[in-house]
Amino acid sequence: MNERRDSNGWIGDSSLGERFPAWTRGNAADVFPDPFSPLGKSLVLQEALSRGLRDAYIDLGALSYDEFENPESPDLFKMFGGYVYNPLTMTRILGARMPGASPEMIDQAFFDERDEVPPYEEQPWHISPQHEAKLGESMGWAQQEFETIDLGDPRLNRRAVLLAERLGQKPGASIPGACENWAETAAAYRFLRNEQVSCEDVMTAHRQATMGRIREHAVVLCLQDTTELDFNGQEASGLGPLSYEAQRGLYLHRCGGCRPAGLHPFIKKTGMTCLFLWAPHALHANRRQSPVWKVQAAVKTEAAAPACLSQFPVAASRPERA
């Protein structure tokens, strides 16, 4: 572990390397808003998250093992002043090597148009035809993932696969930004508006692929998370209050499987086992008496049930509210 030992540093703070000089609190501030302890840095950031991110970048084809600084024990989530920072340079390299992407697109996804963000500085080793080819191969995952999809019309099947590929190539982009032209964009919106296509229809093929991946491992961890989808300032119906009454949006609860030996991306290694989407009706002064909290508790209980893990359901409708 590389640590600073000067009087101004937090105990366990990281040191900067030459290969990956830029780090950011972007996104990390949402996931880890509070300072980390030295033990948390060692056990969580380095032993778990960093090793998982290293393996994910290698599996994806973005980086090779020997391109990491200290690949045997990587420090890919730095800590400065006790706060966690994400690897900006490494993410920009992914943009530089991924077909159809760029470091600037990565910056746009993280920061919009902020002037204080340091510009990307390209290094000769960032450009790699070998990694670009491997990334291009990895990005063709949608055809294999949705091999068994059946939406009742071959044209809809092809559109679902293409849309998944486009969004997978540019996960931070809007639908018009992910599609290659206006015709693709219009077709994507027609697909999403098609009343004959449901969430369950699309996810059936994914569940089948998920079961196949889970069978490859003796142990699979199913991790749950509830996310707020904030639609403040946008014209949309069917929304409810989130953290406070004026904040409008939806709650998305998902249960995803991952291998216990390294926290790889869920979709890459196993898949989503449960997905629930609902709009809260009201807030409550006491969180544990809130209908939102009761729904979350009920959803988590259902997501953890053995029947759920064997069936891999996706809830297209809202769960019952307390």
Steps between C-alpha positions, in 0.01 A plus 500: 500500500637838404429754774596852586666552832523881509340706776231641270371166377222281634617167643486255210495765226616382158790622291475602135664287234628615161284268289160607636542859625136625494242403762152635569233520768242483222253220585719395794353790698152348452598144593754584772411848636679448833870447578638145492699340778846354423358153567212568260746610236705183538215248519233663284673727250814298433423138579147501352413790269842557346557134422152473351549809285837372381348168396204671334726724287708196399193288416349786300824547308559859609836442673757223532621364830848651464359847422383545859724653763568217745251263330533231767364738763344790307396829662230610256284697742726760655444667836598865554412683820306191598266525199468247218593601144418320174764428232441772239807425286413132482143578399623742234725227359191281469343781294814534286508128419129422468365511142259791457599665828759757610650644821290812442182290509614356832555851637157607372335212685680589824518878498284657224684822402690597816805721437690379806538143366860445385525421127583151384867454409552218255801275543638274224410184691134605528440410133492124449346327194520171692285629785266680260434171322438316829265775617313483172459127552379553858250760382331238283360345818141597417464250214601216729314631805168527314548193281171350619293819498152459354287813475262348245660681206854451362526873437436574867756236600766665282411845630533386862846357434616810310370737767672300773827514304476875447423575865774259611753681283409841647344437842520866603332632188137582430313291244569752217864513613534120501336445162702557184242705311149642519343192338643280778386748763144510365489120480622474859221727624243301298629183663472648850147627430384168356226372733562142385852503646525475878785499747432133566524417130842659469634358826397140434801440275726669752372275780575193291853623434535585869407147603762362264771719653396421857528127432870553422577593863463311824420819695334819373432801720172684443545867597209741535482875450228763483564800275311827466414600144477878528279665234496848657444771243374256237145462374391150595195341662474223758780631723515519879706677771852375564731636772277805544152595379611724212744242362299288257592167351490122534670235708683216324595195705719237342663179613805398301729201520879509505781258561639509855860506367509861380205731459462496123219695331174312558394473135845388391523200726152396606207737453207671663286263701226744607387843389227711664390851403246710689395857580462589871172658604610709798778573747477457877676681784608165647687313223419156638128583489527636146317311224821533296702321767234228537495438125881482494499252787238284328688510169829404666332209675348378175828544311679285757243219495616168350201495265613833358855383442384185324241672282696821425187717474485855380217707646359703213227638727535680829513287817216530749534802723448489874 
